[in-house]
Amino acid sequence: MARRIALIYLLLGLGWITWSGWALQKINVIYQLDPPQIFRLDQWTGYFFVVATALIFYVFIHRNFLKNHPDSQHFRQMFDDNPNPMWFYDKESLCILAVNQAMVVEYGYTRQELLQMTIKQIRPQESIGALENRLQEDIPTYSKSGIWCHQRKSGELFYVRIYSNSTEYQGHLARLVMAFDITPIIQAEQENRVLNNRLEKKQRYLRSIIDSQTTFLIRIDTLGQYTFVNPAFCQKLNCSLEYILTQSFLTDLLPEEEGQVQELIHQCLQQPDKVVPIMLHKVNSQGKPVLIQWEFVAIKAAKEKITELQGMGRDVTEEVESQTKIEEYTQRIHDILESITDGFCAIDKNWNFTYVNKEFERLLYSKRENIMGTSFWEQFPESVSLLFHSEFQKSMQEQIKVHFEEYYPRFQAWFKVAAYPTPDGLTVYFQDITQEKKAQEKDFEDAQNLNALINNPSALIWSVNTKYQLISANKPFITKMSQVMGITLQKGDSVIYPESNPELVNKWLDLYQRAFQGEIYSVEDKEINADNTVTYYEISFNPIRDRDGRITGTGCFSRNITENKRHQIKIQEQNEKLKEIAWIQSHKVRVPVANILGLVNAFNYQDLTDPFNLEVLTNLLTVTNDLDLIIREIVDKTNEIEDNPSDLANLRIMLGDRIDIHPTRRI
């Protein structure tokens, strides 16, 4: 890529220099340009070359980017959408450089938290040493790093199988890591050991029953020919003794087992004192294969010569089938208990754990390997003082099922518990209902807060349906209606009092109808009190809709705005006075001022003894008196505003102190 860009630039540059020089020479010959013109022309050709090459390289690089980008996008999508946790980390600092969504979900951290962590921080403390030793080794480019213990944000430990590969990520020498969660496999192995112990006990029990029955006893020579069989073997194959003795042991075997018999004979001959077991199928006379478990040993004749092999066998067909069914049934029960969303445990009559599922481990922060076989009260001593003890005792002693809810302080969680008696003890189911309890508590607090808000004495709040029936109301509204109507309204009562003033009834019907038609609005209303004072209200209406958008009623909110209304009225009155003062200043004052200016201009300043000056002064006195009367009128009206300090304060509020109510008087 870099070579191609450099080669293109070289060719374009050489071509442009050659062509532009030749072109400048021709233009100079034709037009006889002076040096400054040639210089500017040469400069503009350079500008043109830079712009042209920039466009060419942009197109070239853009096409190359579009060609390669889909692969990069595809890789990013494969990384982000991979169902297994994946991440890049810096080889030097061990900082996590990028993570996919599966890692965010699996480890419980947010993406931002993970990008601020190192790979040491997703492991328990006891695994750090092993990690550091591993990092000091010469790790190949592609590495199967084996099984590691990791830790979720919640502190829960789990096991993963790690695969990694060296790479480069955003300029960092990094490794790409993929983790497979094998915790269920590890747990299954632990559980299988317990089940295997149980199965071994059952196998020994079944084996003792089978061994008590008649077993098969046979002898064959070194070529596999029967030399002796007991009646039980004949009965099993449903063949006569004479017929069997004429046959080879290889007869009636499954074809794939003939080679095993040859190997059996060879082992017995090579190791005479060793008992060699083998499982073989023999097909009886009905064509049905019978699975027989054999144990063969070499029989020595005179001079330590091996002449025969003796075998003791028993029919294990039903045993193997039963064992298979037991394993399948046990596994099915195990799968059911592990798949349920409730925590489950089984307790024997000594209160010792006999089984717990993985949800129980999660809810009660316990590992089954640590609590199996131990006492419930030993593992959870706090429960003795809680309902767990009394209810479990009740269920065990009275053989009845019990249900209860209890808060466990150690886990800071609420549990819903159900215990059922069994012949061996108790089976107990746990559900974490902490969030449900918190939601109930929050609902109660919200209801209390809402009631406190709704029952604010400074406002009336109520709602009515389209039939003018009361849906809900706060206490101040109920009290007000009781004073006005003489009755205490209940839910479902009509808010339209037919005995009221018809004009008042029609007014409220119109107000409600506007809201029922979908309009959200507010109106002002007033009430004449017994002392002839007026109280002003602002009433807001907001339609109530159901889930389908249909209007089912309206919510109403009324508040007292008397003080604001009085301020508005006073401000309006003051505005009228101010307008009147302004009119006087702009009309009445103008006339005497104009007369004064005219008389001043008519005064003879050259000859002060001119008789006309006396007449001018006389008229000037008259006009000045008129102006004084107008000014007194303005002052009187101004004093009307000043006589009421509260009005003056309201006026300042209205005007924002932008007008000086007390202008400085000039002498």
Buried (B, 14 or more C-beta within 10 A) or exposed (E): EEEEEEEBEEEBEEEBEEEBEEEBEEBBEEEEBEEEEBEEBEEEBEEEBEEEBEEEBEEBEEEEEEEEEEEEEEEEEEBEEBEBBBBBBBEEEBBBBBBBBBBBEBBBBEBEBBBEBEBEBBBEEEBEEEBEEBEEEEBEEEBEBEEBBBBEEEEBBBBBBBBBEBEEBEEBEBBBBBBBBBBEEBBBEBBBEBBEEEBEEBBEEBBEEBEEEEBBBBBBBBEBBBBBBBEBBBEBBEBEEEEBEEBBBBBBBEEEBBEEBEEBBEBBEEEBEEEBEBEBBBBBEEEEBBBBBBBBBBBEEEEEEBEBBBBBBBBBBEBEEBBEEBBEEBBEEBEEBBEEEBBBBBBBEEBBBBBBBBBBBEBBEBEBEEBBEEBBBEBBEEBEEBBBBEBBEBBBEEEEEBEBEBBBEEBEBBBBBBBBBEEEBBBBBBBBBBEEBEEEEEEEEEEEEEEEEBBEEEBBBBBBBBEBBBBEBBBBBBBBBEEEBEEEBEEEBEBBBEEEEEEEBEEBEEBBEBBBEEEEEEEEBEEEEEEEEEEBBBBBBBBBEEEEEEBBBBBBBBBBBBEEBEBBEBBEEBEEBBEEBEEBEEEBBEEBEEBBEEBEEEBEEEEEEEEEBEEBEEBBEEBEEBBEEBBEBBEEBBEEBEEEEEBBEBBEEBBEEEEEBEEEEEE
